[in-house]
Amino acid sequence: MSSIVQRQTCLLNNEGNVAITFDGTDVVQIAQNGDVKIHLSGKRDDELVESLNYTLSPIGIKLTKKGEDMSVSDGRALVRYHDGIVLGGKGNMFRGSMVMTAFHGQ
């Protein structure tokens, strides 16, 4: 797992959102209001999914891949994945900081 996670970065961008990249491509944005936007740019390889599941696990988000179909769960709902999907924060403004803390081990 560690070699896969090493292919990610997790940082605070200029807009104040947490941005997660995989192999240099922006794949997740966590807004200050807790909304999580996932945009994989058509990539659906197993390593990307495994890496994101590890990184997003502190906030209960999980991607599931079955063949070419994907779904995403946030602990409240399971929905079919599509590029640009936004999972509403529903008042949880700490999602970004939770991911940053877990990612950087602080």
C-alpha positions in Angstrom: 0.0 0.0 0.0 2.7 2.5 0.9 4.1 2.6 -2.6 0.7 3.4 -4.0 0.0 6.1 -1.4 3.4 7.6 -2.2 2.0 8.4 -5.7 -0.4 10.9 -4.0 -0.1 14.4 -2.7 -2.5 16.0 -0.3 -2.3 19.8 0.2 -4.3 23.0 0.8 -4.8 24.8 -2.5 -5.1 28.6 -3.1 -8.9 28.4 -2.6 -8.6 26.9 0.8 -9.7 23.5 -0.4 -7.9 20.2 0.3 -6.6 18.9 -3.0 -5.6 15.2 -3.6 -3.5 14.3 -6.6 -2.5 10.9 -7.9 0.4 10.7 -10.3 0.2 14.5 -10.7 -3.5 14.5 -11.7 -6.0 16.3 -9.5 -8.6 13.6 -8.4 -10.3 14.9 -5.3 -11.2 18.3 -4.0 -12.6 18.7 -0.5 -14.3 22.2 -0.1 -14.3 24.2 3.1 -18.0 23.3 3.5 -17.1 19.6 3.5 -18.3 18.8 -0.1 -16.1 16.2 -1.7 -15.7 16.3 -5.5 -14.2 13.2 -7.1 -13.0 13.6 -10.7 -10.8 10.7 -12.0 -10.5 12.0 -15.6 -11.6 8.6 -16.9 -9.0 6.7 -14.9 -10.4 3.6 -13.1 -7.3 1.5 -12.4 -7.2 -0.6 -9.3 -4.2 1.2 -7.8 -6.0 4.6 -8.0 -9.1 3.2 -6.4 -7.1 1.4 -3.6 -5.1 4.6 -3.0 -8.1 6.8 -2.7 -9.9 4.4 -0.5 -7.0 4.5 1.9 -6.8 8.3 1.9 -10.5 9.0 2.1 -11.2 6.3 4.8 -11.0 8.8 7.7 -14.1 10.5 6.4 -16.0 7.2 5.5 -15.8 7.5 1.7 -15.2 4.4 -0.3 -15.0 3.7 -4.0 -16.0 0.2 -5.2 -15.1 -1.0 -8.6 -16.8 -3.9 -10.4 -15.5 -4.4 -13.9 -15.7 -0.9 -15.5 -18.6 0.2 -13.2 -17.9 2.1 -10.1 -19.9 3.2 -7.1 -19.1 5.5 -4.2 -20.4 5.4 -0.6 -20.1 8.1 2.0 -21.6 6.0 4.8 -25.1 7.4 4.2 -25.7 6.6 0.6 -24.3 4.4 -2.2 -24.4 6.0 -5.7 -23.1 5.2 -9.1 -19.8 7.0 -9.7 -19.4 9.5 -12.5 -16.6 12.0 -13.1 -17.2 15.2 -11.2 -19.5 13.6 -8.6 -20.0 15.7 -5.5 -20.8 14.2 -2.1 -22.4 16.9 0.0 -20.7 17.8 3.3 -24.0 18.0 5.1 -22.5 20.3 7.7 -19.3 18.4 8.2 -16.8 21.2 7.7 -13.9 19.1 9.1 -13.6 16.6 6.3 -10.7 18.3 4.7 -8.7 18.7 7.9 -9.5 15.1 8.9 -8.0 13.8 5.6 -5.0 16.2 5.8 -4.2 15.1 9.4 -4.5 11.4 8.5 -2.5 11.7 5.3 0.4 13.7 6.9 0.3 11.7 10.2 -0.2 14.6 12.5 
